[in-house]
């Protein structure tokens, strides 16, 4: 007899035990207590089809503050409506820091000052393609303009983040010099964006380390999702020493958006052990709120908050989920404001069929369950319908599958 047959010691370990061993193998440094800045009211409104009213902005800000984000960003330079929204948010007395976003120009800084803010965020492009084709200025002109804006903000007692737009496509030597000079001029934080979402995680680590080599200022990262790498790059940046990640609800933003609030906060908790007092159970509600304000639907495939995130279809999956949800679920659906569902149809199998029979008030047997499963398969219509599960239904399902398994074993 081998050890597996004589000992169940390994079965007592947490389901994520071996995954955590692998995940921790190449983490260079301990991940700090990472901060989260939500930019739904700035970056999010740059998403196609989204335009919030003043009432909606205040509602979103209130919910984000209650969720527990550290900062909320909005751009008052866009319109009078946005300026009024910023002023209302300041008056609301949120715990989250309210950040006024604008360009590295005295005019934008003055708009922020008129809103009585403590913190602003200014940005200026640093890549040659932006300087040449968007701003039509030289590298020296860009740097001079930026340092002047920093000094102007400092002269008015403002705290601010300076974001080096398109940093991931900039000449590293110029980028280092640029960051060094704006830091020396008084920037309180440095924002490092992957503006077109082209970095690999290892590249994002190198970029953050480059920045850390030339400034002692805290570092924000703002990763776009053009290649689906926003979450991975944000986490890689944190591993390299960045201490604040920019997110939006459901990842909304310019083009295909940035990292998602739900994915970032849950990954930090589950994969890095970052302990924050976020109200994770609000994630589903926040997602639904933005969908209703944009007259859209949350994609079923959206991680954590989408309907499919906790919908089980294949018979083998359903049988395992009924016995222990951890077999195919990383975290319980209620923890993120979602709910568990099952799909009945061609792939239900005998366990799904038995569960369906019990739900309809019938007493399933191994034979009747097999017969119904074959009938569902032979219909050849794919999915017939789905159903949400209550706690009572799941408890009953466990006893049904255990009884069927025991009966089948006894008849062999």
N, C-alpha and C positions, 0 to 999 in steps of 0.2 A: 504494500500500500504506500502511495506517495504522500507527501506532506499535505497536498490539497485535499486528500480524502480523509485526513485525520485531524485537521485543524481548520477552524473558521476564523482564525485571528484576523486575517486580511479583510474579511467581510465587515468588520466593525469600523473600518476607517471611513472617514468622510468621503462622499462621492467625488469631491474635487481634489482629493489628496494627491493623486498621481499627476493630474493636470497642473496643479500648483507647483509640483516639483519641476516639471518641464518649463513652465512659464517663468520661474524664478532663476533659471540657469544662467541667463545672459543679462539680467538687469544689473547695470553698472553701479548704481547708487540707490540708496533708500529713497523712495518717492515721498516728497514732503506732503504736508496737509494742503493739497492743491485747492486753489480758489477757482470759482466758476463765474464768468461774466456772460450774461445772456444778452444777445443782440437782436432778439426778435423784433424789437421796435425800431431798429436801424437796418441791420443786414436783412432781417426777415421781410421788411417792407419793400426790399428790392427784388423780391421774388415775384415772378409773373402771376398776376391775378390777385395780389394782396394789396389792400389799401385800407388801413384802419381808421375809424373815426376817433375823435377825442375820447368818447366814452369807452370805446373798445380798448384804446391804449391804456387807459387808467385801470380798466379791469384786468388786462393782461399783466400790467406792472404789479398790481395788488397780489395777484395769484403767484407770480414769480417770487415776490418778496416773501409771501407766506411759505412757498416751497422751500426757500432758503438760499437762493443764489446770492453771491457776494456783491455783484454789481449788475446794474441794468443800464444799457446804452441806448441813446436816442439822439437823432441829429436835428437840432432846432433850425439849422440853416435851410432846410428843405422848404418849409412853409410857415405861415403864421399859425396854422393849426398845430404843427409840431412844436413850435415855441410855446404855445399855450399848454400843450400836453406836458412838456418838460416842467413848466412852472407848477402845474397841478401836482405832478409827481413829487416835486421838491416840497410842496406844502403838505403832502400826505404824511410825511414823517416816516418813510419806510426805513427799515433796518439796512436794506441794501444801499450801496453807494450808487447815486445817479450820475452817469457819465454823459457829458455833452460832447458829441462827435462832430468834427469839422475838419477843414483843410488847414494846413500850416500857413494861415494868412491872418493878419490883424483883423480883417473884417469879420471872419468867422469867429475869432476869439472874442471880439466885441459882442457878437450875438450871444455867445455863451455867457459872457459877463452880465448881459441884460437879463438873463434868466436866474441870476443869483446862485450859480453853481459853485461847488468847491473843487470839483474835478472835471477836467476836459480831456479829450483825446484828439490829437491832431495827427495828420498823416501827410506824407510827401513821397512820391515815387523815387526809387533809387536805381531801377534797371535802365539800361541804355535805351531799350525799345520804348519804354514809357517816356523817358526824358526827351527822346528824339521825336516820337510820333504823337504823343499825347500833349506834352507840356511845351515842347519846342524850346527847351533850355539846355544849357551845357551842364556838365557835372558840377562845375564850380558855382554856377548860378543857383543850382538846386540846393547845394550845401549852404551857400550864403543866405538864401531865402529862408531856409529851415532854421538856421541858427538865430536869425533875426526874429522869427516867430517865437522861438523858445524864449529868447530874452524878453520879448514883449509880454508873453504870458507870465513869466516870472516877475516882471516889474509890477504886475497887477495882483500878485499874491496867489496865483492859481497853482494848483497841483495838476500834473498832466502826464499822460502817456504819449510818447512819440512813436508812431507806427511807420516803419520803413516799407512802404508799399512795394510789392513785387520783389521782396528781398531774395526770394529763392532763385530769381533769374538775374541778380545783380552780380557785378564783378566783386569777388570776395574782398579784394584789397580796398576798393572804393567803399564797399559796405562797412568794413571795419573802421575806416577813417570817418565815415559819415556818422556812425553810431558813437564813436569816441567823442566827436566834437559836439553832437547834440547832448550827449550825457554830461560832458564837461560844462556845457552852457546851462545845465540845470534840469534836464528831463528826469522826472521821478520814476517813470517806468518806460520800458522799450517794448513795442509791439512788433512781433515777427510773423508776418503772414506768408503763407504759400498761396499767392494770389490766384494762380491758375491751376492749382491742385496737381502739380507735376512731380512733387517730391516722393521718393521712397522713404519708408521709416528710417533707414540708416542715413539717408541724406538729410532728413529733418534733424536727426541727432547732431550731425556735423554742423548744420547751420546754427543750431542753438549754442553749441559749444564755441563756435566762432564768435558769436555775440557775447557770450560770457567771458571770453578772453579779453574783451575791450571795454566792458562796463560792469560795474557792481550793481547797477539798477535791476530791480526785479523784471522778469521777462514774461510777456503775454504771447500766446500763439493763437493764430487765426487761420485755420486750415480749410481750404476749399475742397470740394468733393468731386471734382471733374472726372477723376479716375476711380472714385469710390474709396479713396484712401484717407479721408478727413479724420476719421476716428483713429485709425492706426497711426497717422502722423502726429496727431495731438498727443496720444499716449507716449509715442517715441520722444516727443519734445519734452514731456514731463520727466521721462527717464534721464534725459540729458541735462535737466536742471531748470526747465521752465516752471513757473509756479502758478500760472493762471491760464485756463483754457477758455476760448470764446466758443459759445454755442448758440443755437437758436432752437426753439421748440420744433421738433420734427425735422431739424436741419434745413429749414427754409432759408433762402438767400439768393443772391445773384446767381444766375444760371441754374446749377443744380444744388446750390447752397453750401453750407459748412457742416461741421460736426453737430450731431443732435444732442440736445439736453439729456434725453433719456439714456442714450447709449453711453455718453461720456460719464454721467454721474453713476450709472450702474456698473460700468466697467471699472471705474475707480474703486468702487466699494467691493465688488466681487473678485477682481483680478489683482488689485494692488492693496487691498485692505485699508484704503483711506477712509477714516471714520469721520463722517459729517452728519449733522442732524437734519439732513434733507427729508422732506415729506415725500418719499418716493411714491406713495400711494396716489399722489396727485398727478402723476405722469400721464395716465390715461385721460384724465379730465382736461389737462392742459392741451393735449393733442386734439381732443374733440372740440375744444373751444376755438382753436385756430382754424380747424376745418370748417366750423360753422361760420366763422367770420369771413372766410374766403370762399364760401359756397362750394366747398369741395368735400371729398371724403378722405379719411385716413386710409392710405393704401393697406390692403390686407397683409401684404408682405413686410410692413414696417416692423423692424425689430422691437420687441417688448410691448409696444402699444397697438400694433396692428391686430386685426381679428385673427389672422392666421398664426400669430405668434403662439397661441395656446389652443389651436384647433388640431385635433388628431384624427387621422383617417385610416391608415393601414391597420389591419386587425392585430398584427403583432405589437404595434405601438400602443394601440388601445388597451390590449391585455396587460402590458407592462405598466402603463399609466394608472390603470385601475388599482394595481397592486402597490405601486409606489411612484408618484408623479416625478420624483427625481430621476427616474430612468430616462426621461426625455424632456425634462424641463429644468432649466438652470436655476430658476427662482419661481416661487408660486405666483400665479397671475394676480392675486389680490394685492401682492406687494407692490405692483406697479399700476394698480387700478384697472386691471384687465380681468377676463373671465375665461374659464375653460369650456371648450366646445368639442363635440365629436361629430364626425360626418358618417352617415350611413349610406351604404351603396355597394358597389362591386367589390371593394377591397375590405369590407367589414370583417370577414372571417367569422369563425364560430363564436369567439368571445364577444365581438361586436353584436352578432346576431342574438346571443343569449342576453346581453345587456338590453337590447331593444325589446325583446320579448318580455323581460321583467318590467321594463318601464311601461309596457302596454297592459300589465296586469296578468301576464301569462307565466306559467312555471316552466322554465326551459329545462330540457334534458340534453345530454350529449347528442342524442340522435336528432331531436328537433332543432337544436342549434345548428348542427351540420346541415340539416335539410334547408333551413332558412338561409344559411350562408350560401349554399349552392344556388338557391333560387335568386338571391340578390345578384350573384355573379352572372347567372345565365340570362338575366334581363339585358345585360350589356348596354346599360344606359349611364354608366359611370356613377356619379354622385346623385343620390336621390334627395336627401335633405340633411340639414345639420341641426344640432340641438345643444343648447347650453346645459351645463350640469350644475345641479345643486349639491350641497354637501351630503344631503340624505341620499340622493341618487348615487353618488360615488360610493358611499358606505354600503349600500345595497349591492352595488356592482361587485364589490370585493367579495362578499359572501357568495354571490352567484357564481363567479369564476372559480372560487375555491371549491365549491360544491361540485361543479361540473368536472373540475380536474380530478377531485377525489373519486367521483363516480366512474369516470373513464379509467382511472388507474385500477379500481377494484374489479372492473369487468375484463381486464386484460389477463 
